[in-house]
């Protein structure tokens, strides 16, 4: 992980259910606090201090590195997923033979994200809610390194 990329500030569209779902997933995994989040769809968002317009940031995701340089599109996801320990998921998007396809596909998904959100929101939100509840249950049981304590073992360790 290149530490010059962090903290990375994601500039995203929270008014898009699909985008919000993805950001909520990243937020939940942001345990090392390497990511920051700014909703560019917020009424009070002011783009005057950014090197891209609000219109551009509403079209596709953008992010700022600590040095003020901006990245956009799939590169944002590569960096964000890397920050939360899931870089292996986005690694194929950077392979020279596949990168142009993923960059092209992301633009088309981004342009149609509201339609996709409407079409798949029920399924996606159910999956996300299930994952969030499992993560919460795991955390409440004292899970660590893939091992979860039972209630009895927790009571013993508390005694």
Secondary structure, 3 states (H helix, E strand, C coil): CCHHHCCEEEEECCCCHHHHHHHHHHHHHCCCCCEEEEECCCCCCCHHHCCCCHHHHHHCCEEECCCCCEEECHHHHHHHHHHCCCHHHHHHHHCHHHHHHHHHHHHHHHHCHHHHHHHHHHHHHHHHHHHHHHHHHHHHCCCECCECCCHHHHHHHHC
